């Protein structure tokens, strides 16, 4: 599988073998799942890793860009032709967006213009694969700290000229699972019988970072600026970022405990693994008790982990937990 990734808060790249071990262990005692339900698939790291290990995966996420990444990984994107992904570096874009809103802040003038030419050079409605290719390209040349709510006064050392567009592969990908773009509780309501045959993997937000707004540029591109409206703030965020439907209760200190309880107790899947961190809003002991109260046995695996701190020179070490539940 092609290793294309965006920088993402809470990425589990270094925890992947531990996650697979935890899933394998609970399936030994609780029975194997037909699929792994990756309920908060995010950057797609866990989905991709599990697919590479021969597992079928159901990738779900509320975020448009996370859903698009999941579609590409699982093989659930509409086919695109080579003509669809052609690129004319001299194209004149009738309605540029990236250079209009984020040139000079998140991207250099040249890179923002090039992104507009690539995204809209073939027409005003780019294919999903073109949108994803554009996101991956921008992620390699941005001038931010890795999140789109703060930018640097000068280009980051990693920022460079987007000289060559690296297209995502066009070959037909065998479908290796399913994808949905749902709140996790809505997924329970729509597909309870499917979930009963799954092993659920949860990596919900632990803190105040609202992921839709944090990656507002990538979400705007993914949605082809639908509902964008008049952007606000220095970061020029879409009006969609103000929609309560884009906000997660997991990111609220006041509502996080109830969100965890609902996620655990209402889950139809008999087996679950929850990624969590010692610096989350909810105490580990509370989560363990929620699992036990749901009628599941529980075991916690501790992993020493280096925490990503956006914009800071040093990273802190924290304890990550893989909280396993089964019945």
Secondary structure, DSSP 8 states (H G I E B T S, - for coil): --------TT--GGGHHHHHHHHHHHHHHH---SEEEETT-TTSHHHHHHHHTT--EEEE-SSHHHHHHHHHHHT-S----TTTT---TT---TT--HHHHHBTTTB-HHHHHHHHHHHHTT-SS--HHHHHHHHHHHHHH--BSSSTT-B-SS--TT-----S------S-----EEEE---HHHHHHH-HHHHTTEEEEE----SS--HHHHTHHHHHHHTTTTT--S-BTTTTB-GGGG-GGG--GGG-TTTHHHHHHHHHHT---SEEEEEEETTSSS-HHHHHHHHHHTT-EEEEEEEEEE---TT-SS--EEEEEEEEEE-
